[in-house]
């Protein structure tokens, strides 16, 4: 029963204490999943996160479901998912109840502006930290740069960019590396 409580609370903290969606939640996911509980290592978190981007739904919810399932099967996946979505359900319900009262409030608008700035900084920090682990050779840097350019300067959907990078990575792994891990 303790593991279910840990799963619920870990993902409730992530869902309730981060703003800005999946990428903004990555630093906290990393803290809870890798550093605090050791449910995944950093490489596995990156893999799960990448798969979460390619599958329908919210990235952080997909990650929560995977981690919960890995730890305690279907029930663990359900508990972790509920932990992730509970804060959003509560907050959305409260905001809907008093939306008109807060939407034009100058203090709320400035608070949101400040939160957006912090979220950007956290995302950059996470990209830097995970990039150090993921971008180990020139080919990985090339794929990252090409993916960034495609995302910034084209209308190609992100999922297509991720799939193209995956196919290129597989082809490179098989043809250049001969199918052997570096």
N, C-alpha and C positions, 0 to 999 in steps of 0.2 A: 504494500500500500504506500510505503514511503516514496518509492520511485515514481508512482503516479502523481503524488503531490509535488515532487521535485520537477517533473515534466510540466505539470500545469503551471506552477509558479514561475519557472524559468521562462517559459514562453509568454506568460502573462506580463512579466516584467518587460520583455522585449516588445510585445504588442502595446503596452501601456506607456512606456517611457521613451519611445522613439517616434519621430515625426518624419514623414517624407517617403515612405514606402520601402521597398526591398533593399535598395542600395544603402539607404540611410540606416537601415536596421542591421546591416552586416557587421559593423563594429560590436554591437551588443550581442548579436548572435554568436560572433566569434568568442566574446568573453564568456557567455553562458555555456555554450556547447563545447568549446575547446578548453578554455582556461579554467573555468570554475568546476565543471562536472567531468570533463574529459570524455564525453560521449563520442566525439569524433576528433581526429587530428586535423591540422590546418589543411592538408592536402585533400582529405576526404570532404571537409566543409566546402572547399572550392569546387570539388566535383559535384557535390549535392546542389550547391548554389547554381552552378552552370546548368545542370539538368533542370532545376527549378525554373530557370529562365526559358527553357525550351518547352516546358509543359504548360498547359492552360492553368490559369489561376494566379494567385498572388504568390510571389517568390518565397516570402517568409513563411507563408502558410504551408506551401509545398515542403519547405525545409523542415518545419515543425512536424508535419505529418511523417516525413521520412525518419527523422530522429526518433520520434515516439514509436513508430513501427519497429525500428531497429532495436530499441531498448525493450519493448514489451508487447510486440505484435500489434494486432488490429486495435485493441483497447488502448495501448500506449499511443498509437497514432491519433486516435480520437481525442484522448485527453490532452495531448500536446496541441492539437489543432484548436480545441476549445480554449485552451490557455491563451493561444495567440489571438483569437478573434474576440474573446470576451471584452477586453478593454475598448475595442473599436465599437462594439455593439452598445456598450454603456455610454461612451462619449457621443456617438452619433445620435443616440436617443436623447441625451441631455441637450445637445446642440439643436436638435430639431424642435425641442420644446421651447427654447428661448432664442431662436435664430434671429428674429427681427430685433431683439433687444441688444444683441452683441455685434451684429454684422457691421453696423455703422460706427461702432465705438472706436475712437481714435487710439485708445490704449491697446485694444485687441489687435488693431491693424499694425501697430508698431511692434507688438509682441510677436506677431506672426512674421514680420519682416526680420526681426532678430533671430527667430528660430530657423528661418530659411538660411540665413548666413551660417549659422552653426552647423546645420545639416550639410551644407556644401563643404565646410571644413572637415567634418567627420568623414564624408565620402572620399575626399582627397586623401586623408590619412589612411583610410582603409585600402584605397587603390594602391597607394604607395607600399603599405605593409604587405598586402597580398601579391603585388607585383614583384617584390623582392623574392618571394617564394616561387612564383609561377614563371617569371621571365628569366629562364636560366641560360638561354643561348640566343644567338643572333636570329635564328629562325623564329623563335617565340616572340622576340621583339618585333620582327617583321610582320608577323600575323597580328600582333596587338596594334601596331601602327596602321596597318591596312584596315582592320576592323574599326578602329577609331575614325579613320578618314571616311569610310563608308557610312558610319553612323552619323557623322557630322555633316557630310556634304551630299548625301543622297537620301532618297526616300525609301530605301530598302528597309523592310521591317527587321527589327533586332533579331528575331528568331531566325530569319533567313541568314543573316550575317553569322550568327553562332553556328548554324548548321554548315555553312560554307567553310568556316574555320575548322570545324570538326572533321569534315571530309578532307580538307587539305592536310590537317594534322595526321590523319590516318594514312593518307597516301605517302606523306613524308616519312612516317614511322616505318611503313612497310618497305618503301623503296630505298630510302637513304640509310636507315638504321637496320634494315634487314629484319625488322620485327623484334629486335632485342632492346630491352630497356637500357637507357643511358646510365 
